Amino acid sequence: MFYQRYSTNVQTGRLGPTGTKKQRYALLHLLTFIVDVMELEEFGDGPFILVLSEFWARRTIVVFTLILTRALCSRLSLISKDFKDIDYIDKQLYVTYSDVESVNLAGLGIENIPQGMVRSNSVRSISLPENKIREVGRHIFDETPNLEYLNLAGNSISIDDLEIEHENLKVLIFDFQKSAEVTDSNLLTKELKIRLPNVEVLSWKGLNHELLLSWMKFFPKIATAYLSDSNYIQMVNTSAIADNAFNLRNFHLERNIIDEFVMDAPGNIEELYLDENPLKYFWINPNYQSLKILSLSNCLLSEMPVIFSLQVLDISHNEIRSVTFDVLQHMPLLKYLNLNNNKLTTLPEVHHLNKLETLSLGNNLISNMTDIFMTNSLKMLNLKGNNIDNIDVAEWWQLDRLEYLDLSHNKLNSLPSKWHRSMPMLKYLNLEFNNFVSLENVQIHNFVDLRDLYIKSNNITHIDLNQNIVRLVPKRCTVYMV
């Protein structure tokens, strides 16, 4: 076997032999003679160049991409790239608004808003957060008739002093007011003094009084509500949603102190976010047809909810020990299931979920990889941070659409030689923090579509320069080792 001189495309990690047979044999003898005087030079973000000697540097250069080994040269510094986690869904935790004609008066110490402060037919957005405003009069923004977005967050406005009226306002942000706590005994019957018939998005985070969903009637077109981060919201009168918020679709109640949530008639809500509430009991009518996204991360739950219409379920960071077939068979529309950071010891039976594309089971206690029944619809599978020490190739059939697999932070030291047959479309593979001692044990050379292999923090201490390294790695694959 002889050394090959390699050219490379650092973007794709493609390696290819160049030069004549005589030149390659000459290079073999040269490497044997001067391997102890190698120096490595790094050129920005480009490939790494191994300069063999001052004389031969002009004519013979061995180019290594970000691929191979620390042992090749003790000072070898390889390109590092983090593996992108899949256990993330965009929950739209705050209001966003496109760039329009706007006035930004944030943090200027403003105490009063004089009527007619902004007079313009073209202004669509006014931002007044983090000031000292205590009241907003009824006709303050009459001379900004096309106003659509108003940010009053971080002021000191009580609900009694918010009297705004506006026909065209669509977004109101009223987060974290610094006014005194509301202890009015008549709060339950209090009527708001606002009139905002076309508001579609309301952000009222950090409420310093009890939540009254009956107030939703003052926002008849509200579609998205952010009512999170309050130490006063302990219960939610869910029956008031159907009565007062018919158009509500996206409901955010994260980081409150809700300990019981029961919803028999949830109106038309499609997305419900209850992350980081100390839920002792949770129930939604399983026959409810509108709810598509449910997020219950970090809620102290020990059982999975069952809702037929769900497409996205995040129930990570809870106390769930098992997920049975009886539970999952009632959620046939699931596309995304996040069970990270629970106490699972076995894989859930998902073979009947023929729409499931993403399954995230990271940081559980899974070690048993037998009797696995996967669904061939899976595109992303996360098994990071479990106790897996062996994979039987027979258990991995039916993953012919899988593109992304994370097996990092387990106890693997080898992979079956024919496991590629069950995952022909695999593109991203993370094997970091396992017990591999050689690239040969990884068995990835037959994954023809593999683009990125992450294998840092294993027990690979050297690469045998007498072996043909190229045969261990697919042609277009980049291997990240540091």
C-alpha atoms as one frame of an Amber mdcrd trajectory, in Angstrom:
protein
   0.000   0.000   0.000   1.318   3.435  -0.836   0.646   6.976   0.207  -1.433
   9.141  -2.043  -0.965  12.820  -2.520  -4.350  14.453  -1.966  -6.083  17.461
  -3.378  -9.148  18.702  -1.561 -12.194  20.872  -1.698 -12.546  22.161   1.845
 -16.249  22.886   1.402 -17.207  19.325   0.565 -14.354  17.416   2.121 -13.849
  15.562  -1.172 -10.492  13.829  -1.512  -8.982  12.555  -4.720  -5.642  11.013
  -5.741  -3.343  12.960  -8.038   0.121  12.415  -9.474   1.782   9.446 -11.127
   2.487   6.069  -9.559   6.210   6.834  -9.356   5.512  10.112  -7.608   3.332
   8.361  -5.045   6.015   5.759  -4.292   8.557   8.554  -3.975   6.268  10.322
  -1.551   5.933   7.144   0.521   9.695   6.921   1.012   9.926  10.629   1.682
   7.253  10.477   4.393   8.997   7.538   6.026  12.256   9.510   6.119  11.059
  12.867   7.400   7.903  12.106   9.384   9.619  13.401  12.536  10.192  16.876
  11.123   6.671  17.606   9.962   5.248  21.063  10.468   1.633  22.078  10.099
   0.525  25.393   8.711  -3.049  26.683   8.826  -4.345  29.071   6.187  -7.390
  30.888   7.598 -10.474  28.791   7.169  -8.953  26.817   4.323  -7.449  23.338
   4.295  -4.558  22.302   6.505  -1.181  21.962   4.794   1.446  19.493   5.949
   4.825  20.839   4.814   7.260  17.955   4.491  10.536  19.814   4.080  11.808
  23.129   2.820  13.068  21.535  -0.393  10.022  19.414  -1.110   7.520  22.069
  -0.044   7.654  23.558  -3.514   6.671  20.381  -5.261   5.080  17.955  -2.811
   2.359  18.957  -0.365   0.004  16.662   1.430  -3.296  18.395   2.016  -5.567
  17.174   4.774  -9.014  18.673   5.166 -10.668  18.965   8.520 -10.670  15.198
   8.589  -8.474  12.944  10.295  -6.302  12.624  13.357  -4.498  14.118  16.264
  -1.811  11.451  16.041  -0.830  12.424  12.517   0.968  15.338  14.096   0.908
  16.097  17.796   0.205  19.756  17.056  -2.549  19.076  14.564  -5.368  21.576
  15.033  -8.513  20.563  13.187 -11.548  22.643  12.322 -14.252  22.406  14.963
 -17.969  22.531  14.247 -20.805  21.880  16.655 -23.524  19.410  15.808 -26.909
  21.080  15.469 -29.466  19.711  17.901 -32.876  18.776  16.567 -34.848  19.130
  19.788 -35.881  22.672  18.999 -39.097  24.053  17.624 -39.792  27.689  16.991
 -42.276  28.557  19.713 -42.417  32.283  18.852 -41.847  33.311  22.465 -42.153
  37.011  21.750 -43.808  39.373  19.312 -42.033  40.188  16.081 -43.066  42.895
  13.661 -41.783  43.754  10.218 -39.935  46.983   9.530 -42.425  49.739   8.780
 -42.592  53.492   9.295 -41.874  53.665  13.021 -41.123  55.923  15.974 -38.818
  54.516  18.675 -38.795  56.379  22.005 -37.525  53.572  24.241 -35.859  54.313
  27.578 -36.021  58.114  27.451 -37.587  58.657  30.873 -40.897  59.845  29.401
 -43.556  60.293  32.109 -46.515  61.531  30.097 -47.699  61.023  26.532 -49.119
  64.329  25.314 -52.028  64.050  22.937 -50.834  64.412  19.372 -47.236  63.590
  20.309 -47.009  61.755  16.993 -49.011  63.208  14.127 -48.646  61.170  10.979
 -50.744  59.171   8.563 -47.750  57.040   7.563 -46.455  55.913  10.976 -47.409
  52.288  11.638 -45.328  51.526  14.725 -44.654  53.375  18.011 -42.319  51.962
  20.679 -42.333  53.469  24.179 -40.880  50.680  26.382 -38.873  51.223  29.583
 -40.124  54.726  30.313 -42.021  56.104  33.336 -45.451  56.415  31.783 -48.316
  56.020  34.286 -51.392  56.494  32.138 -52.538  56.330  28.543 -55.533  58.491
  27.680 -58.351  57.477  25.419 -57.490  59.707  22.458 -53.677  59.848  22.745
 -53.086  58.259  19.352 -56.020  59.712  17.428 -53.650  61.654  15.189 -51.821
  58.476  14.187 -54.809  56.861  12.461 -52.872  54.061  10.748 -51.018  52.894
  13.851 -50.779  49.075  13.911 -48.098  48.316  16.528 -47.773  49.849  20.016
 -45.148  48.799  22.589 -45.747  50.052  26.147 -43.706  47.376  27.974 -41.820
  48.182  31.157 -43.756  51.292  32.195 -45.922  51.895  35.305 -49.419  51.798
  33.840 -52.178  50.218  35.924 -55.210  48.640  34.309 -57.339  51.547  35.583
 -55.153  54.047  33.741 -55.119  52.291  30.387 -57.965  53.876  28.450 -56.668
  53.665  24.910 -59.014  53.511  21.944 -57.877  52.860  18.396 -59.578  51.396
  15.356 -56.561  50.063  13.447 -54.151  48.855  16.149 -53.230  45.195  15.568
 -50.397  44.547  18.053 -50.309  45.707  21.683 -47.346  44.938  23.978 -48.076
  45.674  27.625 -45.453  43.490  29.342 -44.007  43.843  32.849 -45.684  46.972
  34.138 -44.086  48.370  37.291 -47.314  49.622  38.813 -48.334  48.497  42.287
 -49.906  45.094  42.765 -53.641  45.080  42.177 -55.492  44.033  45.331 -58.880
  45.538  44.454 -61.607  43.268  45.829 -63.775  44.309  42.883 -61.244  43.032
  40.350 -63.473  40.137  39.330 -66.164  42.508  38.113 -63.873  45.239  36.822
 -64.380  46.311  33.228 -61.444  47.484  31.130 -61.646  50.980  29.711 -59.997
  50.169  26.415 -61.494  49.797  22.967 -59.260  47.970  20.519 -61.568  46.086
  18.150 -58.861  45.000  15.691 -55.993  43.898  17.946 -54.818  40.454  16.824
 -51.702  40.056  19.011 -51.642  40.872  22.726 -48.496  40.491  24.841 -49.254
  41.026  28.534 -46.398  39.242  30.298 -45.690  39.622  33.986 -49.260  40.314
  35.097 -49.340  41.621  38.665 -52.926  40.600  39.274 -55.235  37.688  38.630
 -55.860  36.723  35.021 -59.428  37.308  33.907 -60.071  35.709  30.546 -63.380
  37.531  30.447 -61.289  40.564  29.526 -60.596  38.917  26.179 -63.941  40.261
  25.004 -62.280  43.670  24.739 -60.057  42.169  22.018 -62.657  40.482  19.791
 -60.182  39.655  17.004 -57.322  38.452  19.189 -55.510  35.493  17.602 -52.277
  35.335  19.649 -51.947  36.016  23.381 -48.765  36.045  25.492 -49.751  35.839
  29.174 -46.568  34.346  30.623 -44.121  35.078  33.458 -46.553  35.938  36.231
 -46.647  34.894  39.881 -50.380  35.613  39.949 -51.656  33.213  37.315 -52.355
  29.993  39.202 -55.527  28.901  37.502 -57.067  29.456  34.086 -60.815  29.611
  33.625 -60.723  27.749  30.348 -64.472  27.931  29.773 -64.072  31.684  29.334
 -61.903  31.101  26.259 -64.749  29.731  24.163 -67.060  32.460  25.454 -64.748
  35.461  25.020 -61.924  34.553  22.629 -63.461  32.769  19.675 -60.606  33.798
  17.349 -57.767  32.873  19.728 -55.387  30.457  17.983 -52.024  30.747  19.791
 -52.011  30.849  23.592 -48.782  31.337  25.596 -48.918  30.694  29.350 -45.273
  29.814  30.053 -43.589  30.317  33.434 -46.650  31.033  35.539 -47.634  29.110
  38.679 -50.435  27.062  37.130 -50.751  23.747  38.985 -53.949  22.450  37.409
 -55.120  22.813  33.837 -58.403  21.317  32.669 -59.893  22.226  29.308 -63.051
  20.588  28.079 -64.021  23.186  25.463 -60.863  24.972  24.293 -62.514  27.009
  21.563 -60.409  27.227  18.418 -56.944  27.193  19.982 -54.380  25.534  17.697
 -51.184  26.157  19.703 -50.920  25.968  23.500 -47.693  26.625  25.430 -47.564
  25.837  29.160 -43.816  25.309  29.650 -42.351  25.650  33.147 -45.563  25.534
  35.130 -45.741  23.257  38.222 -48.599  21.184  36.845 -49.989  18.569  39.191
 -52.839  17.736  36.877 -53.338  18.296  33.150 -56.269  17.265  30.998 -57.656
  18.393  27.661 -60.604  16.725  26.022 -58.869  14.066  23.858 -61.498  14.467
  21.148 -60.714  18.146  20.699 -60.040  18.611  16.987 -58.292  21.988  16.650
 -55.186  21.706  18.858 -52.104  21.010  16.721 -49.161  22.126  18.887 -48.839
  21.447  22.613 -45.746  22.351  24.641 -45.448  21.092  28.223 -41.699  21.215
  28.790 -40.550  21.198  32.416 -43.975  20.815  34.026 -43.307  17.960  36.515
 -45.584  15.610  34.563 -45.343  11.832  34.942 -47.861  10.902  32.241 -48.287
  11.852  28.614 -51.428  13.661  27.519 -53.551  12.092  24.806 -55.033  14.432
  22.207 -56.050  13.020  18.850 -55.382  16.118  16.729 -51.800  16.834  17.895
 -49.072  17.239  15.288 -46.341  18.640  17.570 -45.836  17.574  21.190 -42.994
  18.804  23.397 -43.065  17.051  26.746 -39.344  17.264  27.502 -37.839  17.785
  30.968 -40.521  15.891  32.854 -40.794  12.693  34.919 -42.134  10.290  32.289
 -40.894   6.704  32.682 -42.647   4.970  29.809 -44.684   5.694  26.702 -46.960
   2.846  25.751 -48.529   1.873  22.470 -51.950   2.489  24.015 -51.058   6.163
  24.436 -49.463   6.800  21.059 -52.088   4.974  19.016 -54.502   7.784  19.851
 -52.229  10.443  18.318 -51.814   9.287  14.706 -51.125  12.767  13.320 -47.905
  13.397  15.267 -45.043  14.801  13.189 -42.758  15.968  16.007 -42.342  14.307
  19.415 -39.848  15.590  21.983 -39.286  13.378  25.039 -35.832  14.640  25.970
 -34.759  14.670  29.612 -37.273  12.249  31.027 -36.732   8.863  32.700 -37.410
   6.505  29.810 -35.599   3.162  29.880 -36.934   1.801  26.582 -37.834   3.266
  23.229 -41.492   4.122  22.658 -43.367   2.086  20.076 -43.865   4.497  17.206
 -44.115   2.132  14.231 -47.771   3.040  13.634 -47.101   6.812  13.542 -46.678
   7.052   9.797 -46.500  10.859   9.829 -43.793  11.129  12.502 -40.683  12.867
  11.125 -38.794  13.957  14.250 -38.334  11.858  17.388 -36.121  13.246  20.152
 -35.249  10.954  23.083 -32.066  12.583  24.339 -30.851  12.390  27.933 -32.969
   9.502  29.119 -31.958   6.110  30.569 -32.345   4.020  27.421 -30.008   1.053
  27.119 -32.201  -1.662  25.661 -32.145  -1.510  21.852 -33.982  -4.770  21.224
 -37.509  -5.204  19.931 -37.431  -1.761  18.342 -40.353  -0.831  16.145 -39.604
   2.379  14.268 -41.598   4.139  11.601 -40.148   4.587   8.139 -41.386   8.182
   8.054 -38.630   9.325  10.463 -36.194  11.923   9.140 -34.568  12.934  12.432
 -33.779  10.717  15.425 -32.058  11.925  18.595 -30.746   9.326  21.083 -28.083
  11.548  22.610 -27.071  11.050  26.242 -28.445   7.579  26.970 -26.755   4.314
  28.040 -26.606   2.607  24.643 -23.580   0.312  24.272 -24.647  -1.891  21.381
 -26.720  -1.626  18.224 -28.068  -4.683  16.471 -28.411  -4.039  12.753 -31.633
  -6.027  12.702 -33.218  -3.457  14.953 -32.628  -0.573  12.550 -34.675  -1.592
   9.548 -37.409   0.690   8.211 -35.449   3.937   8.580 -35.068   4.475   4.870
 -35.918   8.207   5.099 -33.692   9.016   8.055 -31.317  11.922   7.366 -30.193
  12.949  10.837 -29.039  10.622  13.648 -27.550  11.683  16.983 -25.950   8.882
  19.040 -23.529  11.082  20.949 -22.826  10.721  24.676 -23.487   6.977  24.772
 -21.226   3.934  25.322 -20.763   2.656  21.779 -17.428   1.218  20.640 -18.497
  -0.239  17.298 -21.337  -0.220  14.802 -22.628  -3.136  12.707 -21.095  -3.500
   9.265 -24.389  -3.602   7.361 -26.392  -1.034   9.246 -26.214   1.387   6.309
 -28.782  -0.727   4.471 -31.558   0.480   6.757 -30.589   4.170   6.485 -29.649
   4.830   2.850 -30.441   8.564   3.043 -28.437   9.382   6.189 -26.654  12.741
   5.857 -25.681  13.777   9.399 -24.303  11.425  12.042 -23.140  12.430  15.518
 -21.004   9.892  17.423 -19.223  12.287  19.758 -18.392  11.197  23.316 -18.522
   7.435  22.794 -15.824   4.735  23.063 -14.677   4.273  19.458 -10.968   3.506
  19.101 -10.763   3.482  15.305 -12.520   4.893  12.277 -12.917   1.322  11.047
 -15.234   0.599  13.975 -17.550   3.376  12.856 -18.544   1.527   9.674 -19.744
   4.529   7.698 -17.973   4.042   4.361 -21.120   2.673   2.714 -23.272   5.683
   3.617 -23.000   7.229   0.174 -25.061  10.329   1.061 -23.327  11.048   4.371
 -22.133  14.657   4.492 -21.092  15.267   8.103 -19.654  12.881  10.699 -18.965
  14.190  14.209 -16.616  11.960  16.175 -14.680  14.094  18.643 -14.033  12.964
  22.225 -13.762   9.252  21.503 -10.749   6.989  22.119  -9.227   7.363  18.669
  -5.566   8.024  19.410  -3.981   7.419  16.026  -4.563   6.764  12.355  -2.500
   4.071  10.675  -0.777   5.848   7.798  -0.339   2.513   6.015  -4.056   2.102
   5.487  -6.042   3.726   2.711  -7.885   6.357   4.695 -10.223   7.228   1.852
 -11.950   3.857   1.929 -13.133   4.524   5.502 -14.995   7.731   4.649 -17.641
   8.394   1.966 -16.474  10.630  -0.851 -18.385  13.774   0.059 -18.221  13.378
   3.814 -16.534  15.796   6.204 -15.349  14.374   9.521 -15.143  16.653  12.551
 -12.775  15.382  15.225 -12.193  18.385  17.497
